[in-house]
Amino acid sequence: MFLTMTGYGIVLPTLPFIADDLGLTSFQMGTLITGWAASQLITAPLWGRFADKIGRKPVLIFGLFGFGIAFLILIFAQNYWQLLIARIIGAALSSGTHPAVFSMVADFSNKKDRNISIAKMGALNGLGFLCGPAVGGIFTPLGVMVPFIVAGSLALVTLPLAWLYIKEPVEKDTQIGDDETLSLWSSILMVTKTGYWNLYTITLGLSLAASSFFGLLGYFMIARFDASAIFVSLAFSAQAGVSVLVQFFLLKKIYEVWDEEKISKVGLVITTIGYSLIALAPMTWIVILGCIFTGFGQACVRPTVISLLSKREEMGQGITMGLQQSMDSLGRILGPLWGGWIFSVFVPGPFLTSALITLLLFIIVIVSSEHRLQQMPRVREKSSRM
C-alpha cells in the first residue's frame, strides 16, 4: 500500500501538466479526477464481493496489476477522451486493492488490536501519498510522462513481492460462502442498516469535507493571503505529516485510554475546530495550525471507523471494505463540485461547510450512542425472559 500510494502521489500533481499539453479546460481536468472516483464508486463493491468469494490475495494481485497498468496506459493518450477512458479503466482495474488489503488486515488481527493495525495501514497510505509528490518532482524534469512510468513501475515491481510474501488468510472473518447468503444488491443495501449506516455516513462526510479541503486550500490561501507556494506546500505537509505521526505512534496510546466511540467523538470535534480555524484565519500561520488540527482529528476518526466496520459480522469483510471505499469515492466526487461552486460565491465557504459537516457527524455519533444505550436494557430484558 505504501508503494502504490507513493505512485498515486507521484501522478496526481503531474496530471495537470498532461492536461495542459493536451489543451484541456479546467472542467475537463476536473472530470479526470472525478472520473477516477466515479469508477471506484461503482467497482469497489464488486471487487470486495470477489475478495469474499475467491480470496483476498487474487483480488489484491489483480488490483496491483491494474494500478500499474492504470498509469502506464496514460502515456498513449492523445486527446481528452482517451485520457478520460484510460483513467476510468485504470480505476476499475485497481479498485480491488483497498478492500482486499483491509480485509486481510481484519483477517490477520484480533478485534482487540485491529484498530491499531488499521491505523498503521492508514499511516502507510498517508506516508506514501506524502512522499509521492517529492519523488515526482525528481523525475518531472526528465519529461512529463516519466512520473507516470515510475508510478506504474512501482506497482508492477510490487507484484512478485506480493505473490511471494503475502499469504492468503486461512480463516476469513465472515467470508461469504458458496451459498451466497447475501446477494450483491442486498449487501449494498446494508449501508442503510442499523450498525452500518452511521459508520458509512461518517466515511462519506469525512471524504466530503476532506476533498473540499485538498481541492481548494491552495486557492484559498492565495486568494485570502496571497500566500507563496512554500506556505501552501507547508500547509499540506503539516496536515499529512501530523496524520501519519498520530496513526503510527499516538493512536495506540489513545486506544489504551479511551474506547473507539469516544475517540471518534474527540476526533470529530478536533477536525471541526481545524476547519473553522482555516475558514476564519486572520493570517497564514493560523491556516497551518488549522491543517494540523484537521490532520490530527481525521487520523483519530478514519481508522477507528474502518475498525468498527470490520467488527460488524452481517456480511463479508471484502464487501464491507468495498462499500467503505465507495462511500469515500462518492465524497471525492461531490466534495470538489460543491466546494468549487461555493468558493466562487464565498471564499471561506468550503471550509465552513467542512466544519459544519464534521459537526453534524459528531451529532450523529452522539445520537447513535444514545440509541444503542437505550436498546441495551430491552435486549437484557428479553434475555432474562428467555
C-alpha positions as YAML, in Angstrom:
chain: A
units: angstrom
residues:
- id: 1
  name: MET
  ca: [0.00, 0.00, 0.00]
- id: 2
  name: PHE
  ca: [2.91, 2.35, 0.68]
- id: 3
  name: LEU
  ca: [4.38, 1.76, -2.78]
- id: 4
  name: THR
  ca: [1.06, 2.09, -4.60]
- id: 5
  name: MET
  ca: [0.12, 5.25, -2.70]
- id: 6
  name: THR
  ca: [3.55, 6.67, -3.47]
- id: 7
  name: GLY
  ca: [2.77, 6.02, -7.13]
- id: 8
  name: TYR
  ca: [-0.59, 7.76, -6.76]
- id: 9
  name: GLY
  ca: [1.10, 10.71, -5.05]
- id: 10
  name: ILE
  ca: [3.65, 10.91, -7.87]
- id: 11
  name: VAL
  ca: [0.98, 11.17, -10.54]
- id: 12
  name: LEU
  ca: [-1.63, 13.48, -9.01]
- id: 13
  name: PRO
  ca: [0.50, 16.68, -9.14]
- id: 14
  name: THR
  ca: [1.77, 15.72, -12.61]
- id: 15
  name: LEU
  ca: [-1.63, 15.10, -14.20]
- id: 16
  name: PRO
  ca: [-2.34, 18.83, -14.78]
- id: 17
  name: PHE
  ca: [0.79, 19.08, -16.95]
- id: 18
  name: ILE
  ca: [-0.52, 16.36, -19.30]
- id: 19
  name: ALA
  ca: [-3.88, 18.13, -19.32]
- id: 20
  name: ASP
  ca: [-2.11, 21.38, -20.22]
- id: 21
  name: ASP
  ca: [-0.15, 19.70, -23.04]
- id: 22
  name: LEU
  ca: [-3.43, 18.41, -24.48]
- id: 23
  name: GLY
  ca: [-5.09, 21.85, -24.12]
- id: 24
  name: LEU
  ca: [-7.79, 20.70, -21.69]
- id: 25
  name: THR
  ca: [-10.08, 23.10, -19.85]
- id: 26
  name: SER
  ca: [-10.26, 23.23, -16.05]
- id: 27
  name: PHE
  ca: [-13.62, 21.42, -16.23]
- id: 28
  name: GLN
  ca: [-12.11, 18.60, -18.28]
- id: 29
  name: MET
  ca: [-9.21, 18.41, -15.82]
- id: 30
  name: GLY
  ca: [-11.76, 18.07, -13.01]
- id: 31
  name: THR
  ca: [-13.52, 15.22, -14.78]
- id: 32
  name: LEU
  ca: [-10.25, 13.28, -14.87]
- id: 33
  name: ILE
  ca: [-10.28, 13.33, -11.04]
- id: 34
  name: THR
  ca: [-14.00, 12.67, -10.60]
- id: 35
  name: GLY
  ca: [-13.96, 10.03, -13.36]
- id: 36
  name: TRP
  ca: [-11.42, 8.01, -11.36]
- id: 37
  name: ALA
  ca: [-13.52, 8.35, -8.19]
- id: 38
  name: ALA
  ca: [-16.79, 7.50, -10.00]
- id: 39
  name: SER
  ca: [-15.26, 4.35, -11.45]
- id: 40
  name: GLN
  ca: [-14.10, 3.28, -7.98]
- id: 41
  name: LEU
  ca: [-17.54, 4.08, -6.56]
- id: 42
  name: ILE
  ca: [-19.13, 1.53, -8.89]
- id: 43
  name: THR
  ca: [-16.48, -1.19, -9.00]
- id: 44
  name: ALA
  ca: [-15.15, -1.32, -5.41]
- id: 45
  name: PRO
  ca: [-18.14, -3.29, -4.01]
- id: 46
  name: LEU
  ca: [-17.83, -5.76, -6.89]
- id: 47
  name: TRP
  ca: [-14.16, -6.37, -6.14]
- id: 48
  name: GLY
  ca: [-14.97, -6.60, -2.43]
- id: 49
  name: ARG
  ca: [-17.51, -9.28, -3.27]
- id: 50
  name: PHE
  ca: [-14.89, -11.20, -5.24]
- id: 51
  name: ALA
  ca: [-12.48, -10.89, -2.31]
- id: 52
  name: ASP
  ca: [-15.04, -12.70, -0.15]
- id: 53
  name: LYS
  ca: [-15.77, -15.36, -2.76]
- id: 54
  name: ILE
  ca: [-12.43, -16.27, -4.34]
- id: 55
  name: GLY
  ca: [-9.97, -14.91, -1.77]
- id: 56
  name: ARG
  ca: [-8.16, -11.73, -0.78]
- id: 57
  name: LYS
  ca: [-4.82, -12.44, -2.45]
- id: 58
  name: PRO
  ca: [-6.07, -12.92, -6.07]
- id: 59
  name: VAL
  ca: [-8.02, -9.65, -5.88]
- id: 60
  name: LEU
  ca: [-5.02, -7.86, -4.37]
- id: 61
  name: ILE
  ca: [-2.67, -9.18, -7.07]
- id: 62
  name: PHE
  ca: [-5.05, -8.15, -9.85]
- id: 63
  name: GLY
  ca: [-5.55, -4.75, -8.21]
- id: 64
  name: LEU
  ca: [-1.80, -4.15, -8.14]
- id: 65
  name: PHE
  ca: [-1.60, -5.15, -11.79]
- id: 66
  name: GLY
  ca: [-4.48, -2.80, -12.62]
- id: 67
  name: PHE
  ca: [-2.84, 0.01, -10.65]
- id: 68
  name: GLY
  ca: [0.34, -0.31, -12.69]
- id: 69
  name: ILE
  ca: [-1.50, -0.53, -15.99]
- id: 70
  name: ALA
  ca: [-3.68, 2.45, -15.00]
- id: 71
  name: PHE
  ca: [-0.69, 4.78, -15.13]
- id: 72
  name: LEU
  ca: [1.21, 3.22, -17.99]
- id: 73
  name: ILE
  ca: [-1.72, 3.45, -20.44]
- id: 74
  name: LEU
  ca: [-1.93, 7.20, -19.81]
- id: 75
  name: ILE
  ca: [1.29, 7.53, -21.79]
- id: 76
  name: PHE
  ca: [-0.55, 6.63, -25.00]
- id: 77
  name: ALA
  ca: [-3.46, 9.07, -24.57]
- id: 78
  name: GLN
  ca: [-3.54, 11.63, -27.39]
- id: 79
  name: ASN
  ca: [-6.72, 13.54, -26.53]
- id: 80
  name: TYR
  ca: [-9.19, 14.21, -23.73]
- id: 81
  name: TRP
  ca: [-11.45, 11.21, -24.34]
- id: 82
  name: GLN
  ca: [-8.57, 8.77, -24.48]
- id: 83
  name: LEU
  ca: [-7.21, 10.22, -21.24]
- id: 84
  name: LEU
  ca: [-10.61, 10.03, -19.52]
- id: 85
  name: ILE
  ca: [-11.25, 6.44, -20.66]
- id: 86
  name: ALA
  ca: [-7.76, 5.44, -19.52]
- id: 87
  name: ARG
  ca: [-8.45, 6.92, -16.07]
- id: 88
  name: ILE
  ca: [-11.82, 5.16, -15.78]
- id: 89
  name: ILE
  ca: [-10.44, 1.79, -16.89]
- id: 90
  name: GLY
  ca: [-7.44, 2.15, -14.59]
- id: 91
  name: ALA
  ca: [-9.63, 2.92, -11.58]
- id: 92
  name: ALA
  ca: [-11.93, -0.01, -12.37]
- id: 93
  name: LEU
  ca: [-8.99, -2.44, -12.61]
- id: 94
  name: SER
  ca: [-7.25, -1.24, -9.45]
- id: 95
  name: SER
  ca: [-10.14, -0.57, -7.07]
- id: 96
  name: GLY
  ca: [-9.94, -4.07, -5.57]
- id: 97
  name: THR
  ca: [-6.66, -3.26, -3.82]
- id: 98
  name: HIS
  ca: [-8.23, -1.32, -0.94]
- id: 99
  name: PRO
  ca: [-10.94, -3.84, 0.08]
- id: 100
  name: ALA
  ca: [-8.51, -6.76, -0.34]
- id: 101
  name: VAL
  ca: [-5.81, -5.17, 1.83]
- id: 102
  name: PHE
  ca: [-8.09, -4.05, 4.65]
- id: 103
  name: SER
  ca: [-9.91, -7.41, 4.60]
- id: 104
  name: MET
  ca: [-6.53, -9.08, 5.09]
- id: 105
  name: VAL
  ca: [-5.73, -6.74, 7.98]
- id: 106
  name: ALA
  ca: [-9.05, -7.69, 9.58]
- id: 107
  name: ASP
  ca: [-8.41, -11.41, 9.00]
- id: 108
  name: PHE
  ca: [-4.88, -11.35, 10.41]
- id: 109
  name: SER
  ca: [-5.69, -9.30, 13.52]
- id: 110
  name: ASN
  ca: [-7.93, -9.91, 16.51]
- id: 111
  name: LYS
  ca: [-10.73, -7.50, 17.27]
- id: 112
  name: LYS
  ca: [-8.92, -6.02, 20.26]
- id: 113
  name: ASP
  ca: [-5.84, -4.91, 18.30]
- id: 114
  name: ARG
  ca: [-7.45, -4.38, 14.90]
- id: 115
  name: ASN
  ca: [-7.83, -0.62, 15.31]
- id: 116
  name: ILE
  ca: [-4.05, -0.28, 15.80]
- id: 117
  name: SER
  ca: [-3.31, -2.42, 12.72]
- id: 118
  name: ILE
  ca: [-5.72, -0.40, 10.57]
- id: 119
  name: ALA
  ca: [-4.27, 2.87, 11.91]
- id: 120
  name: LYS
  ca: [-0.78, 1.79, 10.83]
- id: 121
  name: MET
  ca: [-2.09, 0.90, 7.38]
- id: 122
  name: GLY
  ca: [-3.66, 4.36, 7.17]
- id: 123
  name: ALA
  ca: [-0.35, 5.89, 8.23]
- id: 124
  name: LEU
  ca: [1.49, 4.00, 5.47]
- id: 125
  name: ASN
  ca: [-1.08, 5.23, 2.95]
- id: 126
  name: GLY
  ca: [-0.58, 8.79, 4.11]
- id: 127
  name: LEU
  ca: [3.20, 8.45, 4.14]
- id: 128
  name: GLY
  ca: [3.17, 7.13, 0.57]
- id: 129
  name: PHE
  ca: [0.96, 10.00, -0.55]
- id: 130
  name: LEU
  ca: [3.27, 12.42, 1.26]
- id: 131
  name: CYS
  ca: [6.40, 11.02, -0.41]
- id: 132
  name: GLY
  ca: [4.86, 10.76, -3.86]
- id: 133
  name: PRO
  ca: [4.96, 14.44, -4.91]
- id: 134
  name: ALA
  ca: [8.58, 14.72, -3.78]
- id: 135
  name: VAL
  ca: [9.54, 11.67, -5.87]
- id: 136
  name: GLY
  ca: [7.52, 13.04, -8.79]
- id: 137
  name: GLY
  ca: [9.38, 16.32, -8.55]
- id: 138
  name: ILE
  ca: [12.66, 14.47, -9.03]
- id: 139
  name: PHE
  ca: [11.54, 12.76, -12.24]
- id: 140
  name: THR
  ca: [9.41, 15.54, -13.79]
- id: 141
  name: PRO
  ca: [12.46, 17.37, -15.31]
- id: 142
  name: LEU
  ca: [13.16, 14.20, -17.30]
- id: 143
  name: GLY
  ca: [9.81, 14.54, -19.09]
- id: 144
  name: VAL
  ca: [6.14, 14.93, -18.25]
- id: 145
  name: MET
  ca: [5.48, 11.23, -18.89]
- id: 146
  name: VAL
  ca: [8.35, 9.92, -16.76]
- id: 147
  name: PRO
  ca: [6.48, 10.17, -13.39]
- id: 148
  name: PHE
  ca: [3.68, 8.04, -14.85]
- id: 149
  name: ILE
  ca: [6.19, 5.40, -15.93]
- id: 150
  name: VAL
  ca: [7.74, 5.45, -12.45]
- id: 151
  name: ALA
  ca: [4.34, 5.19, -10.73]
- id: 152
  name: GLY
  ca: [3.19, 2.30, -12.91]
- id: 153
  name: SER
  ca: [6.52, 0.54, -12.50]
- id: 154
  name: LEU
  ca: [6.32, 0.80, -8.69]
- id: 155
  name: ALA
  ca: [3.04, -1.11, -8.70]
- id: 156
  name: LEU
  ca: [4.26, -3.74, -11.16]
- id: 157
  name: VAL
  ca: [7.53, -4.25, -9.26]
- id: 158
  name: THR
  ca: [5.42, -4.87, -6.14]
- id: 159
  name: LEU
  ca: [3.56, -7.74, -7.88]
- id: 160
  name: PRO
  ca: [6.18, -10.51, -7.45]
- id: 161
  name: LEU
  ca: [6.84, -9.39, -3.87]
- id: 162
  name: ALA
  ca: [3.13, -9.62, -3.06]
- id: 163
  name: TRP
  ca: [2.89, -13.00, -4.77]
- id: 164
  name: LEU
  ca: [5.81, -14.43, -2.78]
- id: 165
  name: TYR
  ca: [5.41, -12.90, 0.67]
- id: 166
  name: ILE
  ca: [1.70, -12.22, 1.19]
- id: 167
  name: LYS
  ca: [-0.28, -15.27, 2.27]
- id: 168
  name: GLU
  ca: [-3.98, -15.87, 1.86]
- id: 169
  name: PRO
  ca: [-5.65, -15.84, 5.30]
- id: 170
  name: VAL
  ca: [-6.58, -19.36, 6.44]
- id: 171
  name: GLU
  ca: [-9.58, -18.13, 8.40]
- id: 172
  name: LYS
  ca: [-11.58, -15.30, 6.91]
- id: 173
  name: ASP
  ca: [-13.82, -13.17, 9.06]
- id: 174
  name: THR
  ca: [-17.43, -13.81, 7.96]
- id: 175
  name: GLN
  ca: [-16.46, -14.67, 4.40]
- id: 176
  name: ILE
  ca: [-19.38, -15.32, 2.06]
- id: 177
  name: GLY
  ca: [-19.57, -18.97, 1.13]
- id: 178
  name: ASP
  ca: [-20.78, -20.69, -1.98]
- id: 179
  name: ASP
  ca: [-24.40, -20.34, -0.85]
- id: 180
  name: GLU
  ca: [-24.11, -16.54, -1.13]
- id: 181
  name: THR
  ca: [-26.44, -15.86, 1.78]
- id: 182
  name: LEU
  ca: [-26.44, -12.19, 0.78]
- id: 183
  name: SER
  ca: [-26.86, -11.11, -2.83]
- id: 184
  name: LEU
  ca: [-24.78, -8.22, -4.13]
- id: 185
  name: TRP
  ca: [-27.77, -5.89, -4.03]
- id: 186
  name: SER
  ca: [-28.69, -7.00, -0.50]
- id: 187
  name: SER
  ca: [-25.10, -6.38, 0.56]
- id: 188
  name: ILE
  ca: [-25.16, -2.88, -0.91]
- id: 189
  name: LEU
  ca: [-28.41, -2.13, 0.94]
- id: 190
  name: MET
  ca: [-26.60, -2.95, 4.19]
- id: 191
  name: VAL
  ca: [-25.37, 0.66, 4.14]
- id: 192
  name: THR
  ca: [-28.85, 1.61, 5.38]
- id: 193
  name: LYS
  ca: [-28.97, -0.96, 8.19]
- id: 194
  name: THR
  ca: [-28.54, -0.17, 11.89]
- id: 195
  name: GLY
  ca: [-24.91, -0.52, 12.87]
- id: 196
  name: TYR
  ca: [-23.71, 0.26, 9.35]
- id: 197
  name: TRP
  ca: [-25.44, 3.45, 8.20]
- id: 198
  name: ASN
  ca: [-23.85, 5.72, 10.81]
- id: 199
  name: LEU
  ca: [-20.32, 4.42, 10.08]
- id: 200
  name: TYR
  ca: [-20.76, 4.73, 6.31]
- id: 201
  name: THR
  ca: [-22.25, 8.20, 6.79]
- id: 202
  name: ILE
  ca: [-19.15, 9.23, 8.77]
- id: 203
  name: THR
  ca: [-16.95, 7.85, 5.96]
- id: 204
  name: LEU
  ca: [-18.91, 9.84, 3.37]
- id: 205
  name: GLY
  ca: [-18.91, 13.02, 5.46]
- id: 206
  name: LEU
  ca: [-15.20, 12.90, 6.18]
- id: 207
  name: SER
  ca: [-14.48, 12.39, 2.49]
- id: 208
  name: LEU
  ca: [-16.77, 15.29, 1.51]
- id: 209
  name: ALA
  ca: [-15.05, 17.61, 3.96]
- id: 210
  name: ALA
  ca: [-11.51, 16.48, 3.12]
- id: 211
  name: SER
  ca: [-11.96, 16.63, -0.66]
- id: 212
  name: SER
  ca: [-13.02, 20.28, -0.43]
- id: 213
  name: PHE
  ca: [-10.02, 20.90, 1.81]
- id: 214
  name: PHE
  ca: [-7.48, 19.29, -0.53]
- id: 215
  name: GLY
  ca: [-9.03, 20.74, -3.66]
- id: 216
  name: LEU
  ca: [-9.31, 24.36, -2.55]
- id: 217
  name: LEU
  ca: [-6.81, 25.01, 0.25]
- id: 218
  name: GLY
  ca: [-4.19, 26.37, -2.15]
- id: 219
  name: TYR
  ca: [-6.71, 28.62, -3.91]
- id: 220
  name: PHE
  ca: [-7.97, 29.85, -0.53]
- id: 221
  name: MET
  ca: [-4.50, 30.73, 0.77]
- id: 222
  name: ILE
  ca: [-3.64, 32.58, -2.44]
- id: 223
  name: ALA
  ca: [-6.96, 34.46, -2.57]
- id: 224
  name: ARG
  ca: [-7.01, 35.40, 1.13]
- id: 225
  name: PHE
  ca: [-3.32, 35.93, 1.97]
- id: 226
  name: ASP
  ca: [-1.52, 35.96, -1.40]
- id: 227
  name: ALA
  ca: [0.45, 33.02, 0.01]
- id: 228
  name: SER
  ca: [3.56, 31.72, -1.74]
- id: 229
  name: ALA
  ca: [3.98, 28.14, -2.96]
- id: 230
  name: ILE
  ca: [6.18, 27.44, 0.06]
- id: 231
  name: PHE
  ca: [3.41, 28.25, 2.54]
- id: 232
  name: VAL
  ca: [0.83, 26.26, 0.56]
- id: 233
  name: SER
  ca: [3.14, 23.23, 0.50]
- id: 234
  name: LEU
  ca: [3.83, 23.68, 4.21]
- id: 235
  name: ALA
  ca: [0.10, 23.63, 4.96]
- id: 236
  name: PHE
  ca: [-0.45, 20.39, 3.05]
- id: 237
  name: SER
  ca: [2.66, 18.82, 4.58]
- id: 238
  name: ALA
  ca: [1.54, 19.81, 8.08]
- id: 239
  name: GLN
  ca: [-1.83, 18.11, 7.60]
- id: 240
  name: ALA
  ca: [-0.43, 14.93, 6.08]
- id: 241
  name: GLY
  ca: [2.59, 14.75, 8.41]
- id: 242
  name: VAL
  ca: [0.55, 15.07, 11.60]
- id: 243
  name: SER
  ca: [-1.89, 12.44, 10.31]
- id: 244
  name: VAL
  ca: [0.94, 9.97, 9.70]
- id: 245
  name: LEU
  ca: [2.58, 10.61, 13.09]
- id: 246
  name: VAL
  ca: [-0.69, 10.23, 15.01]
- id: 247
  name: GLN
  ca: [-1.62, 6.96, 13.30]
- id: 248
  name: PHE
  ca: [1.86, 5.49, 13.63]
- id: 249
  name: PHE
  ca: [2.80, 6.47, 17.17]
- id: 250
  name: LEU
  ca: [-0.01, 8.12, 19.16]
- id: 251
  name: LEU
  ca: [-3.21, 6.21, 18.45]
- id: 252
  name: LYS
  ca: [-2.04, 3.10, 20.28]
- id: 253
  name: LYS
  ca: [-1.71, 5.15, 23.48]
- id: 254
  name: ILE
  ca: [-5.07, 6.82, 22.90]
- id: 255
  name: TYR
  ca: [-6.77, 3.43, 22.41]
- id: 256
  name: GLU
  ca: [-5.42, 2.38, 25.81]
- id: 257
  name: VAL
  ca: [-7.21, 5.31, 27.47]
- id: 258
  name: TRP
  ca: [-10.46, 5.73, 25.51]
- id: 259
  name: ASP
  ca: [-12.79, 3.42, 23.65]
- id: 260
  name: GLU
  ca: [-13.37, 3.75, 19.92]
- id: 261
  name: GLU
  ca: [-16.62, 5.64, 20.28]
- id: 262
  name: LYS
  ca: [-15.08, 8.36, 22.45]
- id: 263
  name: ILE
  ca: [-12.06, 8.63, 20.14]
- id: 264
  name: SER
  ca: [-14.45, 9.21, 17.22]
- id: 265
  name: LYS
  ca: [-16.21, 11.99, 19.11]
- id: 266
  name: VAL
  ca: [-12.97, 13.71, 20.14]
- id: 267
  name: GLY
  ca: [-11.54, 13.34, 16.62]
- id: 268
  name: LEU
  ca: [-14.61, 14.91, 15.03]
- id: 269
  name: VAL
  ca: [-14.51, 17.86, 17.46]
- id: 270
  name: ILE
  ca: [-10.82, 18.46, 16.72]
- id: 271
  name: THR
  ca: [-11.47, 18.22, 12.97]
- id: 272
  name: THR
  ca: [-14.33, 20.72, 13.24]
- id: 273
  name: ILE
  ca: [-12.05, 23.15, 15.11]
- id: 274
  name: GLY
  ca: [-9.41, 22.72, 12.41]
- id: 275
  name: TYR
  ca: [-11.72, 23.56, 9.52]
- id: 276
  name: SER
  ca: [-13.13, 26.53, 11.47]
- id: 277
  name: LEU
  ca: [-9.63, 27.87, 12.12]
- id: 278
  name: ILE
  ca: [-8.83, 27.71, 8.41]
- id: 279
  name: ALA
  ca: [-12.05, 29.45, 7.39]
- id: 280
  name: LEU
  ca: [-11.71, 32.25, 9.97]
- id: 281
  name: ALA
  ca: [-7.91, 32.57, 9.92]
- id: 282
  name: PRO
  ca: [-6.57, 36.15, 10.09]
- id: 283
  name: MET
  ca: [-3.10, 35.06, 8.97]
- id: 284
  name: THR
  ca: [-1.30, 32.25, 7.16]
- id: 285
  name: TRP
  ca: [0.08, 30.59, 10.29]
- id: 286
  name: ILE
  ca: [-3.44, 30.10, 11.67]
- id: 287
  name: VAL
  ca: [-4.31, 28.23, 8.45]
- id: 288
  name: ILE
  ca: [-1.33, 25.94, 9.05]
- id: 289
  name: LEU
  ca: [-2.48, 25.44, 12.65]
- id: 290
  name: GLY
  ca: [-5.93, 24.52, 11.32]
- id: 291
  name: CYS
  ca: [-4.30, 21.98, 8.98]
- id: 292
  name: ILE
  ca: [-2.55, 20.41, 11.98]
- id: 293
  name: PHE
  ca: [-5.89, 20.11, 13.78]
- id: 294
  name: THR
  ca: [-7.62, 18.53, 10.78]
- id: 295
  name: GLY
  ca: [-4.76, 16.08, 10.29]
- id: 296
  name: PHE
  ca: [-4.89, 15.08, 13.96]
- id: 297
  name: GLY
  ca: [-8.68, 14.73, 14.05]
- id: 298
  name: GLN
  ca: [-9.01, 12.74, 10.85]
- id: 299
  name: ALA
  ca: [-6.20, 10.43, 11.95]
- id: 300
  name: CYS
  ca: [-8.29, 9.59, 15.01]
- id: 301
  name: VAL
  ca: [-11.60, 9.09, 13.22]
- id: 302
  name: ARG
  ca: [-10.85, 7.33, 9.91]
- id: 303
  name: PRO
  ca: [-9.04, 4.20, 11.20]
- id: 304
  name: THR
  ca: [-11.47, 3.96, 14.10]
- id: 305
  name: VAL
  ca: [-14.46, 3.92, 11.75]
- id: 306
  name: ILE
  ca: [-12.84, 1.30, 9.48]
- id: 307
  name: SER
  ca: [-12.07, -0.82, 12.54]
- id: 308
  name: LEU
  ca: [-15.66, -0.59, 13.78]
- id: 309
  name: LEU
  ca: [-16.95, -1.55, 10.33]
- id: 310
  name: SER
  ca: [-14.66, -4.58, 10.23]
- id: 311
  name: LYS
  ca: [-16.14, -5.81, 13.53]
- id: 312
  name: ARG
  ca: [-19.66, -5.96, 12.11]
- id: 313
  name: GLU
  ca: [-20.48, -9.53, 11.12]
- id: 314
  name: GLU
  ca: [-23.57, -9.33, 8.92]
- id: 315
  name: MET
  ca: [-21.55, -9.56, 5.68]
- id: 316
  name: GLY
  ca: [-18.04, -10.43, 4.49]
- id: 317
  name: GLN
  ca: [-15.05, -8.20, 5.08]
- id: 318
  name: GLY
  ca: [-14.48, -7.74, 1.36]
- id: 319
  name: ILE
  ca: [-17.89, -6.24, 0.60]
- id: 320
  name: THR
  ca: [-17.73, -4.24, 3.86]
- id: 321
  name: MET
  ca: [-14.45, -2.61, 2.83]
- id: 322
  name: GLY
  ca: [-15.58, -2.27, -0.78]
- id: 323
  name: LEU
  ca: [-18.60, -0.26, 0.33]
- id: 324
  name: GLN
  ca: [-16.36, 1.82, 2.58]
- id: 325
  name: GLN
  ca: [-14.23, 2.72, -0.42]
- id: 326
  name: SER
  ca: [-17.37, 3.51, -2.43]
- id: 327
  name: MET
  ca: [-18.56, 5.97, 0.22]
- id: 328
  name: ASP
  ca: [-15.11, 7.53, 0.24]
- id: 329
  name: SER
  ca: [-15.17, 7.81, -3.57]
- id: 330
  name: LEU
  ca: [-18.65, 9.38, -3.52]
- id: 331
  name: GLY
  ca: [-17.35, 12.06, -1.18]
- id: 332
  name: ARG
  ca: [-14.41, 12.72, -3.51]
- id: 333
  name: ILE
  ca: [-16.89, 13.26, -6.34]
- id: 334
  name: LEU
  ca: [-19.35, 15.54, -4.57]
- id: 335
  name: GLY
  ca: [-16.91, 17.47, -2.36]
- id: 336
  name: PRO
  ca: [-14.95, 19.27, -5.10]
- id: 337
  name: LEU
  ca: [-18.15, 20.07, -7.02]
- id: 338
  name: TRP
  ca: [-19.76, 21.73, -4.01]
- id: 339
  name: GLY
  ca: [-16.53, 23.31, -2.79]
- id: 340
  name: GLY
  ca: [-15.69, 24.76, -6.20]
- id: 341
  name: TRP
  ca: [-19.13, 26.34, -6.53]
- id: 342
  name: ILE
  ca: [-19.34, 27.87, -3.06]
- id: 343
  name: PHE
  ca: [-15.74, 29.11, -3.28]
- id: 344
  name: SER
  ca: [-16.74, 31.26, -6.25]
- id: 345
  name: VAL
  ca: [-19.51, 32.82, -4.14]
- id: 346
  name: PHE
  ca: [-17.88, 32.97, -0.69]
- id: 347
  name: VAL
  ca: [-14.15, 32.24, -0.36]
- id: 348
  name: PRO
  ca: [-14.18, 30.67, 3.17]
- id: 349
  name: GLY
  ca: [-17.34, 28.72, 2.25]
- id: 350
  name: PRO
  ca: [-15.77, 25.31, 1.53]
- id: 351
  name: PHE
  ca: [-14.06, 25.19, 4.94]
- id: 352
  name: LEU
  ca: [-17.09, 26.47, 6.85]
- id: 353
  name: THR
  ca: [-19.09, 23.75, 5.08]
- id: 354
  name: SER
  ca: [-16.49, 21.14, 6.03]
- id: 355
  name: ALA
  ca: [-16.70, 22.30, 9.67]
- id: 356
  name: LEU
  ca: [-20.50, 22.02, 9.56]
- id: 357
  name: ILE
  ca: [-20.30, 18.51, 8.06]
- id: 358
  name: THR
  ca: [-17.94, 17.22, 10.77]
- id: 359
  name: LEU
  ca: [-20.09, 18.87, 13.45]
- id: 360
  name: LEU
  ca: [-23.15, 17.03, 12.08]
- id: 361
  name: LEU
  ca: [-21.16, 13.78, 12.11]
- id: 362
  name: PHE
  ca: [-20.36, 14.43, 15.78]
- id: 363
  name: ILE
  ca: [-24.10, 14.79, 16.47]
- id: 364
  name: ILE
  ca: [-24.78, 11.54, 14.58]
- id: 365
  name: VAL
  ca: [-22.26, 9.70, 16.76]
- id: 366
  name: ILE
  ca: [-23.91, 11.07, 19.93]
- id: 367
  name: VAL
  ca: [-27.44, 10.15, 18.76]
- id: 368
  name: SER
  ca: [-26.33, 6.67, 17.69]
- id: 369
  name: SER
  ca: [-24.63, 6.15, 21.05]
- id: 370
  name: GLU
  ca: [-27.74, 7.19, 23.00]
- id: 371
  name: HIS
  ca: [-29.94, 4.97, 20.82]
- id: 372
  name: ARG
  ca: [-27.64, 1.98, 21.41]
- id: 373
  name: LEU
  ca: [-27.70, 2.57, 25.19]
- id: 374
  name: GLN
  ca: [-31.50, 2.74, 25.12]
- id: 375
  name: GLN
  ca: [-31.66, -0.57, 23.26]
- id: 376
  name: MET
  ca: [-29.41, -2.40, 25.73]
- id: 377
  name: PRO
  ca: [-31.98, -2.66, 28.59]
- id: 378
  name: ARG
  ca: [-34.55, -4.04, 26.14]
- id: 379
  name: VAL
  ca: [-32.13, -6.71, 24.95]
- id: 380
  name: ARG
  ca: [-31.30, -7.67, 28.53]
- id: 381
  name: GLU
  ca: [-35.00, -7.81, 29.40]
- id: 382
  name: LYS
  ca: [-35.71, -10.17, 26.52]
- id: 383
  name: SER
  ca: [-32.77, -12.36, 27.52]
- id: 384
  name: SER
  ca: [-33.99, -12.61, 31.11]
- id: 385
  name: ARG
  ca: [-37.46, -13.65, 29.94]
- id: 386
  name: MET
  ca: [-35.97, -16.40, 27.82]
...
